[in-house]
Each structure stands twice: as structure tokens, then as C-alpha cells.
Amino acid sequence: MGAKTKLNTAYINGSLIRGGFIGLCFESMTAFVIATIFLIGCCYYNKDIR
């Protein structure tokens, strides 16, 4: 597994964890999905995920 794959995995996992925390705070699966998609989208936009 290359460095690029490890970094991409770390960014995706971080987005899932933060999205999960937001979902728990709002007690909503919809909030989890929206937050996770938003966070992953931000990573793509900032070119963190390649």
C-alpha cells in the first residue's frame, strides 16, 4: 500500500468519524450522511484526497 492510499484512507476515516460525531450530537442518521458527504467533498475540493 502506497503513501497516497494511506493518506486517502486517513482522510476518509477522519471524515467518517467527524460525521459520526455530528450525527450522534443531532441523533440523526441524515445529519451523519450529510456531514460525511460534506466533509469528504471538502477534502476533494482542497485536493487532500487524490
N, C-alpha and C positions, 0 to 999 in steps of 0.2 A: 504494500500500500504506500503510495507516494505522499509527499508532503501536502500537495494540493488537495488530495482526497481527505486527508486527516483534518485540514483546516475547514473544508466544506462541511464535513461531518460535525465538527465542533460548532460551527455557526448554526447549523440546522438544529442540533441538540439544544443549544442555548436558546434559540427561538422557541422551541417546544417547551422548554422549562419555564421561560418567562410567560409564554402564552398560557401554560397550565396554571401558573400563579395568578394571572389575571382572571382566568376562568373560575378559579376557586374563590377569589375575592368577590366576584359577582354571582357566584353559584350558578353559572350558566355555561352550557356547552357551546352555545352560539358565540358568547364572548371569547371562549377559548379558540374557536375556529377563526374568528375574525382577527383576533390579536395575533395568532400564529401566522396567518397569511400576510398580515400587515408587516410583521417583523421579518419574515423571510423576504418579502418584497423590498423592504428597506435594505437588506443585505445585498440583494441583487442590484439595486439602484446604486449603492455605494461601491459596487464591484468587489465586495468582500467574498462573495461566492462566485467562483469562476467556472 
